[in-house]
Each structure stands twice: as structure tokens, then as C-alpha cells.
Amino acid sequence: MTTHAQEIGRGLPAPQALETEDFHDLPRAAELCGMHPEMILEYARAHVITLARDGDLYHLDSRAIHRLRQIAVLREERGMSLRSIRFVMELMERLDAAEQELRLLRERI
């Protein structure tokens, strides 16, 4: 998991409540992210986020909410295209995984 300091260093919103397993429906998620629900669906179609589905309802966990906040910064403040956002988000996931692995290796020493 990325720390607040790391997120600040990347110029992206810090995670909020990522330790919880809260799920939000699409309208609530849109409200939390400051996005229109259709935009969230567009990001899901582009495979930038993953939505859970229960019948006709979509649900997003706290990790998806955080990811949408990051996407909003990249899109609105940095003017990035969807393709560029997808690339940056993949790199951030790799970086997070590498940082986690490094922490585990340091704990073994």
C-alpha cells in the first residue's frame, strides 16, 4: 500500500480509508470522486478501474475510489489522455509492488 508521503511526492491525492472494505454504489462513488457516473463506467470499459457487479448495480471498493481520485488529477490537472493515464497507473502499481517487496525483504534482514 502506498503511503501518504509517497502520494504527496507523486502529486496525487493521498489514500483515504484504503484499509476498509467499504463498497459504494455507483452514484455514491461518483459523489466521492467528483465525477459523473458515466465517466466512471467509461474508465471501467477502458480497464483503468474494476467494478464489482451485483445484478444491475455496480459497486466500487475503497481502492477503486482512490484510483479514480488519482485518475481525476492526471486527467484534469495534468491534461493526460486515457491511454497515458492507463500507462501511468500501471507503472504506479508496479512501483507499489516493488516497494512492498522491498519492505518485506528489509524485514527479513
N, C-alpha and C positions, 0 to 999 in steps of 0.2 A: 504494500500500500504506500502511496506517495505521501510524504509529509507536507505539512503546511509550508515550511520553508522552501521545499523543492518547488511547490506550485507557485509560490510568490516569485521565485527565481525564474520560472518559465513565463511569468506574466499572465498566468491563468488563475481562475478562481480556485481558492482552496477547497478541499473536500469538506462537506458538511454532512454529518450523520452517516458516514460511509460504513460505520461499524454496525449499523442497524440493518435488519432485514425487512424494512418497511417497503411496501409496494403501494404505488399510487396509480390511480386510473389515468387515462389519457388527459382529460380536462385538468385534473389537479397537477399532473406533471407539467403540462403546458404553462399553468399558472406559476409553478415553482421556477420554471426556466425562463419565463418571459417570452415564450414562443407560441405561435399558433399551433393547435393540434395537428393540422395538416402538414406543417413543417416537420414535426416530429415523425410523422408517418413517412415523409419523404426521406428523412435520414435513415429510417429503418429499411426502406426499399433500396437505398444505396449501400446498405450493410455497414453503416457507420455506427449504429447502435442496434441492440437487440431488444425486441419487445416480447413480453410474455403474453399469451393469448388465452382467454377463458371464454369460449363461445364467441360472442360478438364484441367482447370487451378486451381492450389492451391494458396491460399493466407494466409499469416500469419500476425497477428497484432503485435503491439509492445510488448505486454505481452508475446506472444509466442516466439518472438526473444529473449527477456530477459531470458525466461525459457530455451531456447536452449543454451544460453551462460552459464547458471548455470549448465546445464547437461554436457556441454563440460568440465567444471572444475572438476566435480565429476568423469567423465569418464577418462579423460586424466591425471589430476594431482593427483587424489586420487585412481585411478585404480578400481573404483566401477563397479559392474555388473549392467546390465539393471534392474534387479529385485531390487537391492539395491537402485539404482537411483530413481526408481518409489516410493519406500518406503520413501526415504528422501524428495522427492518433495511433497508427500502427507503430511508429517509432517510439512514441511515448510509452506504449505498452511494453515494447522490448526493453526500453530503459528501466521501467519499473521492475520488470522481471529480473534484469541483471542486477539492479540494486538490492532486490530481495535475496538473490543468490549470494551476493557479496556479504550481506548481513549474516546469512546463515553460515557462510564459511568463516567469517570473523568470530562467530560464537563458538566454533569448534576449536579455535586456537587457544 
